Amino acid sequence: MSDGQWRARLTDDQGTLVFNSNYGTEWTAKNKIREWVRDNYQEETQEVPARPPVKPDSLRKRRARNLGPQPTHLVQMMRDRADDNEDKAVEMRLQADGLEAEAKRLREAADSLEGPDGQSQSTQ
């Protein structure tokens, strides 16, 4: 607890509080719990991690967890990316066509400068 005390609480299988007391140290609290169980239930104890009491669903507040983009968003993102890639592919194809046309024009110009024997006409 915030004041340095240790609260020892025991609940039975039905969730009923059967032991509740405050002690000065952790070890005192644990020893008192063991003694109480041994005296009242004639059972040896085994320590398990404490867990907060379970609230009924009607009282429990649900927090929305952000798990990242939902599948519908992922599908839309993939479609958008595919559309962008398609647009880029069309642009690149147009650029490639222009370069091919330029290369063809340059080959034709080079061929017109060469003579029948493959030599440049200006050196004849």
C-alpha positions in Angstrom: 0.0 0.0 0.0 1.2 3.6 -0.4 1.8 4.0 3.3 4.3 1.1 3.4 1.9 -1.4 4.9 1.2 -4.7 3.3 -2.4 -5.8 2.9 -3.1 -9.6 3.2 -6.3 -10.6 1.5 -7.7 -14.1 0.9 -10.7 -15.0 -1.1 -12.3 -18.4 -1.3 -13.3 -20.3 -4.5 -16.5 -18.3 -4.8 -14.7 -15.0 -4.5 -15.8 -14.2 -1.0 -13.3 -12.3 1.1 -12.3 -14.6 4.1 -9.2 -12.8 5.4 -8.2 -9.2 5.2 -5.5 -7.5 7.4 -2.6 -5.1 7.2 0.9 -5.8 8.3 4.2 -3.8 8.5 6.3 -6.1 6.2 5.8 -8.3 3.2 7.1 -11.4 5.1 4.8 -10.9 8.1 1.8 -10.6 5.8 2.8 -13.8 3.9 3.4 -15.7 7.2 0.1 -14.6 8.7 -1.7 -15.7 5.5 0.0 -19.2 5.7 -0.9 -19.5 9.3 -4.5 -18.6 8.7 -4.9 -21.1 5.8 -3.2 -23.8 7.8 -5.4 -23.2 10.9 -8.7 -22.8 9.1 -8.4 -25.2 6.2 -5.8 -27.6 7.5 -4.0 -27.2 4.1 -0.5 -26.4 3.1 -0.3 -23.2 1.1 1.3 -22.4 -2.2 1.9 -18.8 -3.2 0.4 -17.6 -6.5 0.7 -14.2 -8.1 -2.1 -11.9 -7.0 -4.6 -10.7 -9.7 -7.1 -7.9 -9.4 -10.7 -8.9 -8.8 -12.6 -9.5 -12.0 -15.3 -6.9 -12.6 -18.5 -7.9 -14.3 -18.6 -7.2 -18.0 -21.2 -4.5 -17.5 -18.9 -2.5 -15.2 -15.7 -3.2 -17.1 -14.6 -0.4 -19.4 -13.4 -1.6 -22.7 -10.4 0.2 -24.2 -9.9 0.2 -27.9 -6.6 -1.2 -28.8 -4.7 0.2 -31.8 -3.5 -2.9 -33.7 -2.4 -0.9 -36.6 -4.2 -0.6 -39.9 -7.2 -2.8 -40.3 -7.3 -5.3 -43.2 -9.7 -3.1 -45.2 -7.1 -0.3 -45.0 -4.3 -2.6 -46.0 -6.3 -3.7 -49.1 -6.9 -0.1 -50.0 -3.3 0.8 -49.4 -2.2 -2.0 -51.7 -4.6 -1.0 -54.4 -3.4 2.6 -54.2 0.2 1.5 -54.4 -0.6 -0.8 -57.4 -2.4 2.2 -59.1 0.7 4.4 -58.4 3.0 1.6 -59.8 0.7 1.3 -62.9 0.9 5.0 -63.5 4.7 5.0 -63.2 4.9 2.0 -65.5 2.8 3.8 -68.1 5.1 6.9 -67.8 8.2 4.8 -68.1 6.8 2.9 -71.1 6.1 6.2 -72.9 9.6 7.4 -72.0 11.0 4.1 -73.3 9.0 4.4 -76.5 10.5 7.9 -77.0 14.0 6.6 -76.4 13.5 3.8 -78.8 12.2 6.2 -81.5 15.3 8.4 -80.9 17.6 5.5 -81.1 16.0 4.4 -84.4 16.4 7.9 -85.8 20.1 8.0 -84.7 20.7 4.6 -86.3 19.1 5.7 -89.6 21.2 8.9 -89.5 24.3 6.9 -88.9 23.5 4.5 -91.7 22.9 7.4 -94.1 26.4 8.8 -93.3 28.1 5.5 -93.9 29.0 4.3 -97.4 28.4 0.9 -99.0 31.5 -0.6 -97.5 30.7 0.5 -94.0 33.2 3.4 -94.0 32.2 6.9 -93.4 31.5 8.8 -96.6 33.6 11.8 -95.6 36.8 9.7 -95.6 36.5 8.5 -99.2 
